[in-house]
Amino acid sequence: MKQFGLNIWGNDNFIIKNNTININYANKPSLLEIAQDIRDKGYKGPLLLRFPHLIEKQISTLFTTFEKAKKTFGYQGKFQAVFPLKVNQFPNFVHALMDVSQKYNYGLEAGSKAELIIAMSKTPIGAPITVNGFKDKEMIALCFIAAKMGHNITVTIEGIGELQTIIQVNTEFNEDIENPILPKIGVRIRLHSSGIGIWAKSGGYSSKFGLTSTELLEAYELLKKHELLAYLSMIHFHIGSQMSDISPLKKALREAGNIYADLKKRGADALCAINIGGGLAVEYSQHAHNRDRNYSLDEFANDVIYLMQEIAKSRGVDEPDIFTESGRYVAASHAILITPVLELFSQEYHEKNLRLKENNPPLIQELYDLFSSLTRDNAREYLHDALDHMESLLTLFDLGYIDLEDRSNTEILVNLIIKKSIALLKNEDTNELKRLQNRIQEKYLVNFSAFQSLPDFWGLKQHFPIMPIDHLDVRPTNPASIWDITCDSDGEIDFNPDLPLYLHDIDVSQEEYFLAFFLTGAYQEVLGMKHNLFTHPTEAVITFDEKGHYAVNNLIDAQNLMDVLDDLDYDTNIVDKALKYKIEESEHISKEEKRELLGKLYLYLSENSYLKTIQAISEND
Ligand SMILES: *Cc1c(COP(=O)(O)O)cnc(C)c1O
C-alpha cells in the first residue's frame, strides 16, 4: 500500500483503512465520506475542512511536553502560551481554538490593531495577551484600554520610540488616578543569532525588530526615570518561523537568558518572563530523505527549560516563566483542502488511441514491436532504441516523409515504452530513469487555486503533503504534476524526480478522484490571494459527538461572483443593471429567451468562481 509519506508528516492523525484515508479519531470517518457529504449538499468546489480536535491535540501536546520538561528539571517558572493571530485569524479557526484551549489559560498574540481587537474580544479575562510589531499611539492606547478591561496584556516594545509613546499615553490615561492600571511592558531584544531556513529573517542583527544592547540600557533608564520599572515583565525574541535546526534557538536562549539576568540584577524586579516567540517547525515532508526539522518537541522543551535553569542558577536570579508564541505548530494540521481532479492531460497516450495503419513506416512498426516484447531484461536496451527511433521519426516528420498520424503513433508508443520500462526497472534508481519520468509526467488539473490555497508554495516553494483520498489499495504509477485552474503558469506544482508524487491513472469522466492538501492551517489562508478572482474556498468545521459521529458545522460558502466584485469595490448595482440591460436590449433574441437567459444569469451569479462539476459526468446526468 502506498502511504504518501503519511508516517513522516501524518503525526498519527490519519489512518488508511478500506482504501481511503480516515481521521484517526472517534469513529474514524474517511475524508471521502465527509467530502461527499458536503458535496451532496450542493457545494462542488474545493473544500477546506477544519478539525478542532487537531488544534486541541497540538495545544495539549505543547503544554504537557513543557510540563514534563519542567518536572524533569524541577523548574520553578511557569509555562504559558499564546497563539499568534497572524498565523490564522479566520473566525471558524479562532473560535475553535478558544473553545478547545480553555483549560490551559491559553491566550492570543496580536501584531496589528485589527488583531488586537480580536484578542481583546476573544481572550478570556486573565489569559495572557501579548502585543508585538510596530505600534502607534492609538495601538498603545488600545493596550491601555485592554488593561483597564482587566486583561492580562503585555505590550512588547520594538524600539525606544514606542516606550516614549507608552510614557505619554500613560500620562493621558492615568494622570490623577489613584490606582493607575497599565499594560505590562515587554522588550523585544535584537539577537546576534538568527534562525535557519526561508523564514529566518526575524532574528539576527539586521532583523527588522528589537532593541540593541545600547537601546535596552536606554529603555531601562527611561522606565526607571518614569517609575515604570514595576511594569517591565518580559523579554521577548522570535528567531523566525519553521526553524529547521535547533542550534540557533539554543544560542538565542543563552543571549536572552543573560539579558534577563542582567536586567534583573540591575533592579528590574518585576521582570519575570522570557517569551521565546514561535519558530517550532512542522514536518511537511512526504519523503524520508528530505525532512523539515531535526528535533522533536521533547528536545525543544528540554533545551528551553534546561538552558533557562542553568543561566538563572549561575547568575543567581529566579527562573523565568516561559512564554511561547508557536503558531504554525498549533494551526497547521487542523485544516485540509479537499478538491476534485477535473482532468488528466496526456491521457491521450493510451494504447487505445493508436491509429496504426495497414502499412506503417518501418520505424513505427519497430516501435510497436519493441513495446509488445518489452521485458525486465531487455527494458533498458529497448528504451534506448525507442528514444533513438523517436528522434529519427521526428526528423522524418519535419522533412515531410511521415504524416500527423505517424507522428501521433510515435508519441504514444514512445510514451508507453518509457512508462512500461520505468515500471519494469523501478528498483534501479538511476538518473536516466528519473529524467525520463519528467517526460512522461501526467498533468492533473485540480479545482483549486495555488495562489489562494497554497501561497507559500507559490512564493517560497514550500511543499505540502498531497495525496488522493481513495484508491489507496492501488499502487499509483503516474508521475504527477498538478495544475491549478488559474490562468497562470506559476499555478503548477511540478513533478520533482527527487521528491516524486505519483497519482493514479483514473478516467475522471467515469469516476471522481479527489486530492487532499494537508497541513494548510497555518499562514495559507490569510496570505492567500485572489488571483483570477478565486477566493477563499468553502469551509466547514468538523466536530465529533459523544458517540463518535462527526458533524459538519459552520459551513461558509465561498463568496459568490457579485460579492467578489463587491470586495473589489465595484458598484454591483451598476454591474447588475448593465448585465440586465444588455440582455433586455439585445436585438436578436425573443422575449421568452430573454427571460430564460436572465434566470440562468442570476443562478450563475449566486455561485462562486470555482468550477462546479466535471464536464463529462455532468453530461451524463
Ligand atoms: C510570526 C510570529 C510568531 C509565530 O511563529 P510560528 O513560526 O508560526 O510559530 C510568533 N511570534 C512572533 C513575534 C511572530 O512574529
The ligand as a MOL file (V3000), in Angstrom:
LIG
                    3D

  0  0  0     0  0            999 V3000
M  V30 BEGIN CTAB
M  V30 COUNTS 15 15 0 0 0
M  V30 BEGIN ATOM
M  V30 1 C 5.1010 35.0360 13.3790 0
M  V30 2 C 5.3980 35.1230 14.7930 0
M  V30 3 C 5.1890 34.0170 15.6300 0
M  V30 4 C 4.7240 32.6870 15.1290 0
M  V30 5 O 5.7440 31.9340 14.5770 0
M  V30 6 P 5.4970 30.4020 14.1850 0
M  V30 7 O 6.7260 30.0280 13.4970 0
M  V30 8 O 4.2870 30.3500 13.3600 0
M  V30 9 O 5.3140 29.6380 15.4510 0
M  V30 10 C 5.4380 34.1740 16.9710 0
M  V30 11 N 5.8710 35.3430 17.4800 0
M  V30 12 C 6.0970 36.4300 16.6920 0
M  V30 13 C 6.5700 37.6810 17.2880 0
M  V30 14 C 5.8760 36.3460 15.3340 0
M  V30 15 O 6.0950 37.4080 14.5650 0
M  V30 END ATOM
M  V30 BEGIN BOND
M  V30 1 1 1 2
M  V30 2 1 2 3
M  V30 3 2 2 14
M  V30 4 1 3 4
M  V30 5 2 3 10
M  V30 6 1 4 5
M  V30 7 1 5 6
M  V30 8 2 6 7
M  V30 9 1 6 8
M  V30 10 1 6 9
M  V30 11 1 10 11
M  V30 12 2 11 12
M  V30 13 1 12 13
M  V30 14 1 12 14
M  V30 15 1 14 15
M  V30 END BOND
M  V30 END CTAB
M  END
